C-alpha cells in the first residue's frame, strides 16, 4: 500500500534498524521502545490487523511467531518476553499493517495497561 508506513519500511523507502528479513517477514527495532528490548515483526504482505487475518495467512502469522522467538533469543531475551498485537484504534493500533511487538529486558507487570 502506498501510504502504509510499514510497507515503506519494507520497501526501503524509510530506514529501519533491521534485525531480520526474508521473503515473508521483516523484523526491526521499535523507534519508541517501551522496554530495553523492543522490536516489531511484520509480514511483507499487507494485512491491516489481527481481525483481517484470513485462513490463507495462518502459516505466515505462525512464521512471525517463530521469527520473533528467534530474534528474541539473539537479542538476549529468549527466556522472557512479551508479545503484543493491537487490533484497531481503540486498542492502540496506530499503524494499520499487522505487527507483533516483542518486549523484554525488564520486569513486565500484569495487567499491562
matplotlib code that plots the C-alpha trace (Angstrom):
import matplotlib.pyplot as plt

x = [0.0, 1.4, 0.6, 1.4, 4.4, 5.4, 5.1, 7.5, 9.9, 9.8, 10.4, 13.4, 11.8, 12.1, 15.2, 15.0, 17.3, 16.7, 17.1, 15.7, 14.4, 13.4, 10.9, 7.9, 8.6, 10.7, 11.8, 13.2, 13.7, 10.8, 11.6, 9.8, 10.9, 8.8, 11.4, 15.2, 14.5, 11.5, 11.2, 8.4, 7.8, 5.7, 4.7, 5.7, 2.1, -0.1, -2.7, -4.5, -4.6, -5.3, -9.0, -8.1, -6.1, -7.6, -7.2, -4.6, -2.5, -2.3, 1.1, 2.5, 1.3, 2.9, 6.2, 6.0, 5.9, 8.8, 10.9, 10.1, 11.3, 14.5, 15.2, 14.4, 17.0, 19.6, 18.7, 19.2, 15.6, 14.7, 13.7, 11.3, 9.5, 6.0, 4.2, 1.6, -0.8, -3.2, -6.3, -8.0, -7.6, -9.5, -6.8, -3.9, -3.2, -1.6, -0.2, -2.8, -0.4, -0.4, 2.6, 3.8, 5.6, 8.2, 9.3, 11.7, 14.8, 12.8, 10.1, 6.8, 4.0, 0.4, -2.1, -0.2, -2.3]
y = [0.0, 3.4, 5.2, 2.5, 3.3, -0.3, -1.0, 1.9, 0.4, -3.0, -1.3, 0.6, 4.0, 4.6, 3.4, 1.0, -0.9, -4.2, -7.4, -10.0, -10.2, -12.9, -13.2, -13.2, -11.3, -8.3, -7.5, -4.2, -2.2, 0.0, 3.7, 4.4, 1.5, 0.7, -1.8, -2.3, -4.7, -3.7, -4.8, -5.4, -8.4, -7.7, -9.7, -8.3, -9.0, -6.0, -7.2, -4.4, -6.0, -9.2, -9.2, -9.2, -12.4, -14.9, -18.7, -18.3, -16.2, -18.7, -20.1, -16.5, -15.5, -18.6, -17.8, -14.3, -16.0, -18.3, -15.5, -13.3, -16.0, -16.5, -12.8, -12.6, -15.3, -13.4, -10.2, -12.0, -12.2, -15.6, -16.8, -14.0, -11.7, -10.4, -10.5, -7.8, -7.4, -4.4, -4.6, -1.3, 2.3, 1.6, -1.0, 1.4, 0.3, 3.2, 1.7, -0.4, -3.1, -6.1, -6.1, -8.1, -6.1, -8.1, -6.6, -7.7, -6.9, -5.7, -7.0, -6.9, -6.4, -7.6, -6.3, -4.4, -1.2]
z = [0.0, -1.0, 2.2, 4.7, 7.0, 7.4, 3.6, 3.1, 5.6, 3.9, 0.5, 1.9, 1.5, 5.2, 7.0, 9.9, 12.3, 10.7, 12.8, 10.4, 6.8, 4.4, 1.6, 4.0, 7.2, 8.4, 12.0, 13.2, 16.4, 17.5, 17.2, 20.5, 22.7, 25.8, 27.2, 26.9, 24.0, 21.8, 18.2, 15.7, 13.4, 10.4, 7.3, 4.0, 2.8, 3.8, 6.3, 8.1, 11.6, 13.5, 12.7, 9.0, 9.1, 6.6, 6.7, 3.9, 6.2, 9.1, 8.1, 7.7, 11.2, 12.6, 10.9, 12.5, 15.9, 15.1, 13.8, 16.8, 19.2, 17.1, 17.2, 20.9, 21.6, 19.6, 21.5, 24.8, 26.0, 24.8, 28.3, 29.0, 26.6, 25.9, 22.5, 21.8, 18.9, 18.9, 16.8, 16.0, 17.2, 20.4, 21.3, 20.5, 16.9, 15.2, 12.0, 10.2, 9.0, 11.3, 13.6, 16.6, 19.3, 21.2, 24.5, 27.1, 29.2, 32.2, 34.6, 32.7, 35.1, 34.7, 33.8, 31.1, 31.0]

ax = plt.figure().add_subplot(projection="3d")
ax.plot(x, y, z, "-o")
ax.set_aspect("equal")
plt.show()
